[in-house]
Amino acid sequence: MQKYYTRACNFYYNKISKINVKKKISLPISGNKSFSFDTIEIITRTSKKKINIKSINKLPSKIKKKVLIDINKICKAKKIPKLKFANLPIFMGILNITPDSFSDGGKFIKNISAKKQIKKLIVDGAKIIDVGGESTRPGSVEISQMEEWLRVNKVMGYLKTKKFFVSLDTRKSFVMKKASKYKVDLINDVSGLSYDRETINFLKNSKLPFVLHHMKGTTENMQNNPSYKNVLLDIYDYFEDKLKLIRKSGIKHSYIILDPGIGFGKNMKHNITLINNISIFHSLGLPVMLGISRKRFIKDISGQNDSKQRIGGTVSSSIFSMLQGVQILRVHDVNEVNQGIKVYKKLNFN
């Protein structure tokens, strides 16, 4: 049986968006009238077709039913406790307490430098602090759960006294359980909850929100010639199947964020395809997050213009992602990305 997918296209922003939504010319993304769309792309494994939302009633009944279900998911307001989706995008500031992360390994391994970085990320505009004690860069080898916890533990007491929204970047339920005794608002597991069997039980019992991430393979081998039949639809299907398993496991809440995992088992072509078509994931009815900061695809595109920090490529891809309705951006350089988006909004959204 042929499967149909719905991708929102042709977006409007700010005042124009609000006017169009009021006139029913466009439909809001995630209940936010400041971001809306008036076109959908109906996709199968063998075809693509774009139509205006006014033409949906002309579709064959079977396709129309599927499209209307998807549109309802695209338009409904998204909710994560303690996060507000009114002013997008939300910045997730990265705090790697590791000696070997791909771009900032060792910089924040000491307690004093980690606390300084937390304060800077917040001042620069981060609403989420994502704390990680294990590098998951391509080729990285896992460390013991105790070693990871000892790294993370350096800042957990400090974070407990603050009002920051804290995300824990870990694959290990041991670390999740230890950290939850301090303060954790979100679990960010790059393995898609598949690394540790106990993770789903922990999430079920704690009722914590979490990021459902896609990674092909393991950190050790994920970049060894990754391949897909159709990277966009394969990952969409992965999310659908994973969400069904999550429901069967007893997790009933919808406090779930989707991250297609840029650079996690993808080559440059895969990454560009995902970013170009990222709005397809809105039809799963959950907030979308992208981790594009300083990633290898920027180097692959820029060639000789590559720099170690890759701030220019991060800013441009962040703006592009925001224009597709992505709700959360996971970045190292919060100030620079925030600045770029503020200027872009002022120049284009008025």
C-alpha positions as YAML, in Angstrom:
chain: A
units: angstrom
residues:
- id: 1
  name: MET
  ca: [0.00, 0.00, 0.00]
- id: 2
  name: GLN
  ca: [1.33, 3.41, -0.96]
- id: 3
  name: LYS
  ca: [2.11, 5.70, 1.97]
- id: 4
  name: TYR
  ca: [1.53, 9.46, 1.84]
- id: 5
  name: TYR
  ca: [3.48, 12.13, 3.69]
- id: 6
  name: THR
  ca: [2.56, 15.81, 4.12]
- id: 7
  name: ARG
  ca: [5.12, 18.63, 4.21]
- id: 8
  name: ALA
  ca: [4.16, 22.23, 4.98]
- id: 9
  name: CYS
  ca: [5.59, 24.70, 2.44]
- id: 10
  name: ASN
  ca: [5.51, 28.38, 1.43]
- id: 11
  name: PHE
  ca: [5.75, 30.08, 4.80]
- id: 12
  name: TYR
  ca: [4.68, 33.52, 6.04]
- id: 13
  name: TYR
  ca: [6.01, 35.40, 9.04]
- id: 14
  name: ASN
  ca: [4.97, 37.95, 11.64]
- id: 15
  name: LYS
  ca: [2.41, 40.59, 10.52]
- id: 16
  name: ILE
  ca: [1.76, 39.09, 7.08]
- id: 17
  name: SER
  ca: [1.33, 35.67, 8.64]
- id: 18
  name: LYS
  ca: [-1.16, 36.93, 11.23]
- id: 19
  name: ILE
  ca: [-3.18, 38.72, 8.53]
- id: 20
  name: ASN
  ca: [-3.20, 35.62, 6.30]
- id: 21
  name: VAL
  ca: [-4.24, 33.33, 9.16]
- id: 22
  name: LYS
  ca: [-7.09, 35.70, 10.04]
- id: 23
  name: LYS
  ca: [-8.22, 35.69, 6.40]
- id: 24
  name: LYS
  ca: [-7.79, 31.89, 6.29]
- id: 25
  name: ILE
  ca: [-5.28, 32.25, 3.47]
- id: 26
  name: SER
  ca: [-2.67, 30.35, 5.51]
- id: 27
  name: LEU
  ca: [-2.58, 28.00, 8.49]
- id: 28
  name: PRO
  ca: [-0.45, 28.43, 11.63]
- id: 29
  name: ILE
  ca: [2.53, 26.23, 12.48]
- id: 30
  name: SER
  ca: [2.12, 24.78, 15.98]
- id: 31
  name: GLY
  ca: [-0.65, 27.20, 16.87]
- id: 32
  name: ASN
  ca: [1.68, 30.17, 16.38]
- id: 33
  name: LYS
  ca: [-0.01, 32.70, 14.10]
- id: 34
  name: SER
  ca: [3.32, 34.43, 13.50]
- id: 35
  name: PHE
  ca: [4.47, 31.39, 11.44]
- id: 36
  name: SER
  ca: [2.08, 29.99, 8.85]
- id: 37
  name: PHE
  ca: [1.93, 28.17, 5.50]
- id: 38
  name: ASP
  ca: [-0.43, 28.07, 2.53]
- id: 39
  name: THR
  ca: [0.95, 25.13, 0.56]
- id: 40
  name: ILE
  ca: [1.56, 21.45, 1.21]
- id: 41
  name: GLU
  ca: [3.73, 18.96, -0.60]
- id: 42
  name: ILE
  ca: [2.18, 15.50, -0.81]
- id: 43
  name: ILE
  ca: [5.02, 12.99, -0.97]
- id: 44
  name: THR
  ca: [5.24, 9.27, -1.69]
- id: 45
  name: ARG
  ca: [8.27, 7.07, -2.29]
- id: 46
  name: THR
  ca: [7.87, 7.70, -6.00]
- id: 47
  name: SER
  ca: [6.28, 11.15, -6.38]
- id: 48
  name: LYS
  ca: [5.89, 14.70, -5.07]
- id: 49
  name: LYS
  ca: [3.12, 17.20, -5.66]
- id: 50
  name: LYS
  ca: [2.54, 20.69, -4.21]
- id: 51
  name: ILE
  ca: [-0.96, 22.11, -3.79]
- id: 52
  name: ASN
  ca: [-2.47, 25.15, -2.11]
- id: 53
  name: ILE
  ca: [-4.41, 24.42, 1.07]
- id: 54
  name: LYS
  ca: [-7.57, 25.65, -0.70]
- id: 55
  name: SER
  ca: [-7.30, 22.68, -3.06]
- id: 56
  name: ILE
  ca: [-7.30, 19.99, -0.38]
- id: 57
  name: ASN
  ca: [-11.01, 19.31, -0.83]
- id: 58
  name: LYS
  ca: [-10.34, 18.34, -4.46]
- id: 59
  name: LEU
  ca: [-8.08, 15.46, -3.43]
- id: 60
  name: PRO
  ca: [-9.27, 11.82, -3.58]
- id: 61
  name: SER
  ca: [-11.02, 10.97, -0.31]
- id: 62
  name: LYS
  ca: [-8.33, 8.59, 0.97]
- id: 63
  name: ILE
  ca: [-5.50, 11.08, 0.41]
- id: 64
  name: LYS
  ca: [-7.63, 13.97, 1.67]
- id: 65
  name: LYS
  ca: [-8.29, 12.15, 4.96]
- id: 66
  name: LYS
  ca: [-4.57, 11.54, 5.52]
- id: 67
  name: VAL
  ca: [-3.64, 15.13, 4.62]
- id: 68
  name: LEU
  ca: [-6.24, 16.61, 6.98]
- id: 69
  name: ILE
  ca: [-4.95, 14.46, 9.85]
- id: 70
  name: ASP
  ca: [-1.41, 15.65, 9.13]
- id: 71
  name: ILE
  ca: [-2.45, 19.30, 8.87]
- id: 72
  name: ASN
  ca: [-4.19, 19.07, 12.23]
- id: 73
  name: LYS
  ca: [-0.92, 17.83, 13.75]
- id: 74
  name: ILE
  ca: [1.06, 20.60, 12.04]
- id: 75
  name: CYS
  ca: [-1.29, 23.31, 13.31]
- id: 76
  name: LYS
  ca: [-1.86, 22.20, 16.89]
- id: 77
  name: ALA
  ca: [0.02, 24.00, 19.66]
- id: 78
  name: LYS
  ca: [3.06, 22.13, 21.00]
- id: 79
  name: LYS
  ca: [3.68, 21.85, 24.74]
- id: 80
  name: ILE
  ca: [6.75, 21.05, 26.81]
- id: 81
  name: PRO
  ca: [6.49, 21.88, 30.54]
- id: 82
  name: LYS
  ca: [8.40, 25.06, 31.47]
- id: 83
  name: LEU
  ca: [9.07, 26.00, 27.82]
- id: 84
  name: LYS
  ca: [7.23, 28.75, 25.95]
- id: 85
  name: PHE
  ca: [6.93, 28.50, 22.17]
- id: 86
  name: ALA
  ca: [5.63, 32.01, 21.53]
- id: 87
  name: ASN
  ca: [8.96, 33.52, 20.42]
- id: 88
  name: LEU
  ca: [10.86, 31.15, 18.18]
- id: 89
  name: PRO
  ca: [13.38, 29.71, 17.85]
- id: 90
  name: ILE
  ca: [14.32, 28.56, 21.35]
- id: 91
  name: PHE
  ca: [18.06, 28.24, 21.85]
- id: 92
  name: MET
  ca: [19.49, 25.18, 23.53]
- id: 93
  name: GLY
  ca: [22.98, 26.15, 24.69]
- id: 94
  name: ILE
  ca: [25.55, 23.36, 24.59]
- id: 95
  name: LEU
  ca: [27.70, 22.64, 27.65]
- id: 96
  name: ASN
  ca: [30.15, 19.83, 26.93]
- id: 97
  name: ILE
  ca: [31.91, 18.78, 30.11]
- id: 98
  name: THR
  ca: [34.22, 16.54, 28.13]
- id: 99
  name: PRO
  ca: [37.89, 16.46, 27.12]
- id: 100
  name: ASP
  ca: [37.18, 15.26, 23.58]
- id: 101
  name: SER
  ca: [34.03, 16.82, 22.06]
- id: 102
  name: PHE
  ca: [34.58, 17.67, 18.39]
- id: 103
  name: SER
  ca: [34.77, 21.47, 18.67]
- id: 104
  name: ASP
  ca: [35.12, 22.48, 22.32]
- id: 105
  name: GLY
  ca: [36.53, 19.43, 24.07]
- id: 106
  name: GLY
  ca: [38.34, 20.33, 27.30]
- id: 107
  name: LYS
  ca: [37.22, 23.96, 27.43]
- id: 108
  name: PHE
  ca: [34.63, 23.46, 30.18]
- id: 109
  name: ILE
  ca: [35.88, 20.37, 31.96]
- id: 110
  name: LYS
  ca: [36.77, 22.40, 35.06]
- id: 111
  name: ASN
  ca: [34.03, 23.49, 37.44]
- id: 112
  name: ILE
  ca: [34.84, 27.23, 37.26]
- id: 113
  name: SER
  ca: [34.91, 27.35, 33.45]
- id: 114
  name: ALA
  ca: [31.68, 25.30, 33.23]
- id: 115
  name: LYS
  ca: [29.81, 27.71, 35.53]
- id: 116
  name: LYS
  ca: [31.11, 30.71, 33.59]
- id: 117
  name: GLN
  ca: [29.90, 29.15, 30.36]
- id: 118
  name: ILE
  ca: [26.45, 28.45, 31.81]
- id: 119
  name: LYS
  ca: [26.11, 32.10, 32.82]
- id: 120
  name: LYS
  ca: [27.29, 33.25, 29.38]
- id: 121
  name: LEU
  ca: [24.86, 30.98, 27.53]
- id: 122
  name: ILE
  ca: [21.95, 32.33, 29.57]
- id: 123
  name: VAL
  ca: [22.98, 35.97, 29.10]
- id: 124
  name: ASP
  ca: [23.37, 35.34, 25.36]
- id: 125
  name: GLY
  ca: [19.81, 34.08, 25.07]
- id: 126
  name: ALA
  ca: [19.76, 30.34, 25.75]
- id: 127
  name: LYS
  ca: [16.52, 29.09, 27.33]
- id: 128
  name: ILE
  ca: [17.86, 25.56, 27.73]
- id: 129
  name: ILE
  ca: [21.24, 24.39, 29.02]
- id: 130
  name: ASP
  ca: [22.17, 20.99, 27.55]
- id: 131
  name: VAL
  ca: [24.72, 19.33, 29.84]
- id: 132
  name: GLY
  ca: [26.73, 16.42, 28.46]
- id: 133
  name: GLY
  ca: [29.53, 14.38, 30.00]
- id: 134
  name: GLU
  ca: [30.29, 12.04, 27.10]
- id: 135
  name: SER
  ca: [31.39, 12.97, 23.59]
- id: 136
  name: THR
  ca: [29.24, 11.47, 20.83]
- id: 137
  name: ARG
  ca: [31.30, 12.86, 17.96]
- id: 138
  name: PRO
  ca: [31.88, 10.51, 14.99]
- id: 139
  name: GLY
  ca: [34.37, 7.82, 15.99]
- id: 140
  name: SER
  ca: [34.08, 8.46, 19.72]
- id: 141
  name: VAL
  ca: [34.35, 5.53, 22.12]
- id: 142
  name: GLU
  ca: [31.94, 5.27, 25.04]
- id: 143
  name: ILE
  ca: [33.12, 5.90, 28.58]
- id: 144
  name: SER
  ca: [31.93, 4.24, 31.78]
- id: 145
  name: GLN
  ca: [28.70, 5.43, 33.35]
- id: 146
  name: MET
  ca: [30.53, 6.44, 36.52]
- id: 147
  name: GLU
  ca: [33.10, 8.52, 34.65]
- id: 148
  name: GLU
  ca: [30.33, 10.28, 32.76]
- id: 149
  name: TRP
  ca: [28.39, 10.95, 35.96]
- id: 150
  name: LEU
  ca: [31.44, 12.36, 37.77]
- id: 151
  name: ARG
  ca: [31.86, 14.87, 34.95]
- id: 152
  name: VAL
  ca: [28.18, 15.88, 34.92]
- id: 153
  name: ASN
  ca: [27.98, 16.00, 38.69]
- id: 154
  name: LYS
  ca: [30.38, 18.96, 38.71]
- id: 155
  name: VAL
  ca: [27.56, 21.33, 37.74]
- id: 156
  name: MET
  ca: [24.41, 19.58, 38.93]
- id: 157
  name: GLY
  ca: [24.49, 21.11, 42.41]
- id: 158
  name: TYR
  ca: [24.96, 24.56, 40.89]
- id: 159
  name: LEU
  ca: [22.09, 24.08, 38.41]
- id: 160
  name: LYS
  ca: [19.77, 22.90, 41.19]
- id: 161
  name: THR
  ca: [19.89, 26.37, 42.75]
- id: 162
  name: LYS
  ca: [19.01, 28.14, 39.48]
- id: 163
  name: LYS
  ca: [15.84, 28.55, 37.43]
- id: 164
  name: PHE
  ca: [17.51, 27.38, 34.24]
- id: 165
  name: PHE
  ca: [15.76, 24.78, 32.08]
- id: 166
  name: VAL
  ca: [18.19, 21.86, 32.22]
- id: 167
  name: SER
  ca: [18.59, 19.23, 29.51]
- id: 168
  name: LEU
  ca: [20.75, 16.17, 30.19]
- id: 169
  name: ASP
  ca: [22.62, 14.86, 27.16]
- id: 170
  name: THR
  ca: [23.21, 11.19, 27.98]
- id: 171
  name: ARG
  ca: [22.50, 7.66, 26.72]
- id: 172
  name: LYS
  ca: [22.78, 6.04, 30.14]
- id: 173
  name: SER
  ca: [19.90, 5.52, 32.58]
- id: 174
  name: PHE
  ca: [22.41, 5.43, 35.46]
- id: 175
  name: VAL
  ca: [23.39, 9.04, 34.73]
- id: 176
  name: MET
  ca: [19.75, 10.03, 34.23]
- id: 177
  name: LYS
  ca: [18.76, 8.61, 37.62]
- id: 178
  name: LYS
  ca: [21.68, 10.25, 39.41]
- id: 179
  name: ALA
  ca: [21.06, 13.64, 37.82]
- id: 180
  name: SER
  ca: [17.30, 13.56, 38.40]
- id: 181
  name: LYS
  ca: [17.93, 13.83, 42.13]
- id: 182
  name: TYR
  ca: [19.27, 17.32, 41.46]
- id: 183
  name: LYS
  ca: [17.44, 19.03, 38.57]
- id: 184
  name: VAL
  ca: [16.59, 17.76, 35.10]
- id: 185
  name: ASP
  ca: [13.81, 19.11, 32.88]
- id: 186
  name: LEU
  ca: [14.58, 17.18, 29.69]
- id: 187
  name: ILE
  ca: [16.46, 14.04, 28.63]
- id: 188
  name: ASN
  ca: [18.43, 14.30, 25.37]
- id: 189
  name: ASP
  ca: [19.48, 10.77, 24.37]
- id: 190
  name: VAL
  ca: [21.22, 10.68, 20.97]
- id: 191
  name: SER
  ca: [20.67, 6.93, 20.66]
- id: 192
  name: GLY
  ca: [16.91, 7.32, 20.27]
- id: 193
  name: LEU
  ca: [16.37, 5.54, 23.61]
- id: 194
  name: SER
  ca: [17.92, 2.36, 22.18]
- id: 195
  name: TYR
  ca: [21.35, 2.32, 23.89]
- id: 196
  name: ASP
  ca: [20.13, 1.43, 27.39]
- id: 197
  name: ARG
  ca: [17.11, -0.84, 27.98]
- id: 198
  name: GLU
  ca: [16.36, 0.89, 31.27]
- id: 199
  name: THR
  ca: [15.98, 4.34, 29.71]
- id: 200
  name: ILE
  ca: [12.35, 3.85, 28.68]
- id: 201
  name: ASN
  ca: [11.46, 2.58, 32.17]
- id: 202
  name: PHE
  ca: [13.16, 5.62, 33.69]
- id: 203
  name: LEU
  ca: [11.24, 7.97, 31.39]
- id: 204
  name: LYS
  ca: [7.99, 6.16, 32.10]
- id: 205
  name: ASN
  ca: [8.43, 6.43, 35.87]
- id: 206
  name: SER
  ca: [9.86, 9.96, 35.93]
- id: 207
  name: LYS
  ca: [7.41, 11.32, 33.31]
- id: 208
  name: LEU
  ca: [10.20, 13.61, 32.11]
- id: 209
  name: PRO
  ca: [10.06, 15.18, 28.63]
- id: 210
  name: PHE
  ca: [12.69, 13.86, 26.23]
- id: 211
  name: VAL
  ca: [14.24, 14.28, 22.81]
- id: 212
  name: LEU
  ca: [13.65, 11.45, 20.36]
- id: 213
  name: HIS
  ca: [16.80, 11.48, 18.29]
- id: 214
  name: HIS
  ca: [17.78, 9.62, 15.12]
- id: 215
  name: MET
  ca: [21.22, 8.06, 14.80]
- id: 216
  name: LYS
  ca: [22.18, 5.39, 12.27]
- id: 217
  name: GLY
  ca: [24.60, 2.94, 13.83]
- id: 218
  name: THR
  ca: [26.77, 3.84, 16.82]
- id: 219
  name: THR
  ca: [29.12, 6.75, 17.47]
- id: 220
  name: GLU
  ca: [32.02, 4.48, 16.55]
- id: 221
  name: ASN
  ca: [30.71, 3.51, 13.10]
- id: 222
  name: MET
  ca: [27.87, 5.91, 12.18]
- id: 223
  name: GLN
  ca: [29.91, 7.79, 9.57]
- id: 224
  name: ASN
  ca: [31.21, 4.65, 7.83]
- id: 225
  name: ASN
  ca: [29.44, 5.12, 4.50]
- id: 226
  name: PRO
  ca: [25.86, 5.65, 5.80]
- id: 227
  name: SER
  ca: [23.11, 4.86, 3.28]
- id: 228
  name: TYR
  ca: [19.32, 5.17, 3.01]
- id: 229
  name: LYS
  ca: [16.66, 4.37, 0.45]
- id: 230
  name: ASN
  ca: [15.21, 7.83, 1.06]
- id: 231
  name: VAL
  ca: [16.81, 9.64, 4.00]
- id: 232
  name: LEU
  ca: [13.84, 11.98, 4.60]
- id: 233
  name: LEU
  ca: [11.11, 9.34, 4.53]
- id: 234
  name: ASP
  ca: [13.24, 6.66, 6.21]
- id: 235
  name: ILE
  ca: [13.76, 8.92, 9.23]
- id: 236
  name: TYR
  ca: [10.09, 9.95, 9.24]
- id: 237
  name: ASP
  ca: [9.13, 6.25, 9.34]
- id: 238
  name: TYR
  ca: [11.70, 5.67, 12.08]
- id: 239
  name: PHE
  ca: [10.04, 8.36, 14.23]
- id: 240
  name: GLU
  ca: [6.57, 6.96, 13.58]
- id: 241
  name: ASP
  ca: [7.63, 3.44, 14.53]
- id: 242
  name: LYS
  ca: [9.56, 4.62, 17.57]
- id: 243
  name: LEU
  ca: [6.60, 6.66, 18.82]
- id: 244
  name: LYS
  ca: [4.38, 3.58, 18.58]
- id: 245
  name: LEU
  ca: [6.87, 1.59, 20.67]
- id: 246
  name: ILE
  ca: [7.05, 4.41, 23.21]
- id: 247
  name: ARG
  ca: [3.26, 4.39, 23.58]
- id: 248
  name: LYS
  ca: [3.24, 0.60, 23.97]
- id: 249
  name: SER
  ca: [5.87, 0.90, 26.70]
- id: 250
  name: GLY
  ca: [3.45, 2.95, 28.79]
- id: 251
  name: ILE
  ca: [4.66, 6.52, 28.13]
- id: 252
  name: LYS
  ca: [1.40, 8.37, 27.53]
- id: 253
  name: HIS
  ca: [2.49, 12.02, 27.54]
- id: 254
  name: SER
  ca: [3.40, 13.94, 24.38]
- id: 255
  name: TYR
  ca: [6.26, 15.94, 25.87]
- id: 256
  name: ILE
  ca: [8.56, 14.68, 23.15]
- id: 257
  name: ILE
  ca: [10.89, 16.65, 20.86]
- id: 258
  name: LEU
  ca: [12.04, 15.24, 17.51]
- id: 259
  name: ASP
  ca: [15.65, 15.59, 16.33]
- id: 260
  name: PRO
  ca: [16.57, 13.98, 12.97]
- id: 261
  name: GLY
  ca: [20.23, 13.90, 14.00]
- id: 262
  name: ILE
  ca: [22.21, 16.01, 11.56]
- id: 263
  name: GLY
  ca: [25.65, 14.39, 11.23]
- id: 264
  name: PHE
  ca: [24.67, 11.24, 13.11]
- id: 265
  name: GLY
  ca: [25.00, 8.60, 10.43]
- id: 266
  name: LYS
  ca: [24.50, 11.00, 7.50]
- id: 267
  name: ASN
  ca: [26.74, 12.32, 4.75]
- id: 268
  name: MET
  ca: [26.59, 15.87, 3.36]
- id: 269
  name: LYS
  ca: [23.83, 15.02, 0.85]
- id: 270
  name: HIS
  ca: [21.71, 13.41, 3.60]
- id: 271
  name: ASN
  ca: [22.16, 16.42, 5.89]
- id: 272
  name: ILE
  ca: [21.25, 18.94, 3.20]
- id: 273
  name: THR
  ca: [18.18, 16.92, 2.18]
- id: 274
  name: LEU
  ca: [16.99, 16.83, 5.80]
- id: 275
  name: ILE
  ca: [17.51, 20.54, 6.43]
- id: 276
  name: ASN
  ca: [15.90, 21.50, 3.11]
- id: 277
  name: ASN
  ca: [12.81, 19.44, 3.91]
- id: 278
  name: ILE
  ca: [12.79, 19.70, 7.72]
- id: 279
  name: SER
  ca: [9.18, 20.93, 7.79]
- id: 280
  name: ILE
  ca: [7.93, 17.41, 6.97]
- id: 281
  name: PHE
  ca: [8.45, 16.46, 10.61]
- id: 282
  name: HIS
  ca: [5.83, 18.98, 11.78]
- id: 283
  name: SER
  ca: [3.19, 16.52, 10.60]
- id: 284
  name: LEU
  ca: [4.19, 14.15, 13.40]
- id: 285
  name: GLY
  ca: [2.62, 16.66, 15.79]
- id: 286
  name: LEU
  ca: [5.67, 17.29, 18.01]
- id: 287
  name: PRO
  ca: [8.25, 20.10, 18.38]
- id: 288
  name: VAL
  ca: [11.28, 19.82, 16.10]
- id: 289
  name: MET
  ca: [14.87, 20.43, 17.20]
- id: 290
  name: LEU
  ca: [17.99, 20.70, 15.05]
- id: 291
  name: GLY
  ca: [21.61, 20.35, 16.10]
- id: 292
  name: ILE
  ca: [23.48, 22.03, 13.24]
- id: 293
  name: SER
  ca: [26.06, 23.99, 15.21]
- id: 294
  name: ARG
  ca: [29.61, 23.75, 13.83]
- id: 295
  name: LYS
  ca: [28.75, 20.49, 12.06]
- id: 296
  name: ARG
  ca: [30.86, 18.85, 9.36]
- id: 297
  name: PHE
  ca: [28.38, 19.61, 6.57]
- id: 298
  name: ILE
  ca: [29.33, 23.30, 6.94]
- id: 299
  name: LYS
  ca: [32.95, 22.41, 6.18]
- id: 300
  name: ASP
  ca: [31.89, 20.21, 3.27]
- id: 301
  name: ILE
  ca: [29.92, 23.06, 1.73]
- id: 302
  name: SER
  ca: [32.30, 25.95, 2.46]
- id: 303
  name: GLY
  ca: [35.49, 24.14, 1.42]
- id: 304
  name: GLN
  ca: [38.48, 26.44, 1.69]
- id: 305
  name: ASN
  ca: [36.36, 29.01, 3.52]
- id: 306
  name: ASP
  ca: [35.93, 26.66, 6.46]
- id: 307
  name: SER
  ca: [36.90, 27.95, 9.90]
- id: 308
  name: LYS
  ca: [37.24, 26.06, 13.16]
- id: 309
  name: GLN
  ca: [34.17, 27.65, 14.72]
- id: 310
  name: ARG
  ca: [32.01, 27.58, 11.55]
- id: 311
  name: ILE
  ca: [29.89, 30.42, 12.94]
- id: 312
  name: GLY
  ca: [28.88, 31.76, 9.53]
- id: 313
  name: GLY
  ca: [27.55, 28.40, 8.39]
- id: 314
  name: THR
  ca: [25.83, 27.86, 11.73]
- id: 315
  name: VAL
  ca: [24.07, 31.24, 11.56]
- id: 316
  name: SER
  ca: [22.89, 30.81, 7.96]
- id: 317
  name: SER
  ca: [21.60, 27.25, 8.48]
- id: 318
  name: SER
  ca: [19.93, 28.34, 11.74]
- id: 319
  name: ILE
  ca: [18.04, 31.13, 9.95]
- id: 320
  name: PHE
  ca: [17.02, 28.73, 7.19]
- id: 321
  name: SER
  ca: [15.76, 26.24, 9.78]
- id: 322
  name: MET
  ca: [13.83, 28.93, 11.65]
- id: 323
  name: LEU
  ca: [12.11, 29.85, 8.38]
- id: 324
  name: GLN
  ca: [10.83, 26.26, 8.17]
- id: 325
  name: GLY
  ca: [9.24, 26.54, 11.61]
- id: 326
  name: VAL
  ca: [11.89, 24.62, 13.59]
- id: 327
  name: GLN
  ca: [11.18, 25.32, 17.26]
- id: 328
  name: ILE
  ca: [14.52, 24.56, 18.95]
- id: 329
  name: LEU
  ca: [18.10, 25.12, 17.79]
- id: 330
  name: ARG
  ca: [20.93, 23.40, 19.67]
- id: 331
  name: VAL
  ca: [23.97, 25.66, 19.35]
- id: 332
  name: HIS
  ca: [27.38, 26.39, 20.83]
- id: 333
  name: ASP
  ca: [27.54, 30.09, 19.86]
- id: 334
  name: VAL
  ca: [24.24, 31.34, 21.23]
- id: 335
  name: ASN
  ca: [25.16, 35.03, 21.09]
- id: 336
  name: GLU
  ca: [26.18, 34.97, 17.43]
- id: 337
  name: VAL
  ca: [23.21, 32.90, 16.25]
- id: 338
  name: ASN
  ca: [20.80, 34.97, 18.33]
- id: 339
  name: GLN
  ca: [22.27, 38.16, 16.91]
- id: 340
  name: GLY
  ca: [21.96, 36.89, 13.34]
- id: 341
  name: ILE
  ca: [18.34, 35.88, 13.82]
- id: 342
  name: LYS
  ca: [17.39, 39.14, 15.55]
- id: 343
  name: VAL
  ca: [18.81, 41.16, 12.66]
- id: 344
  name: TYR
  ca: [17.17, 38.93, 10.06]
- id: 345
  name: LYS
  ca: [13.79, 39.21, 11.80]
- id: 346
  name: LYS
  ca: [14.05, 42.99, 11.99]
- id: 347
  name: LEU
  ca: [14.96, 43.29, 8.30]
- id: 348
  name: ASN
  ca: [12.42, 40.81, 6.97]
- id: 349
  name: PHE
  ca: [9.53, 40.33, 9.39]
- id: 350
  name: ASN
  ca: [8.27, 43.93, 9.63]
...
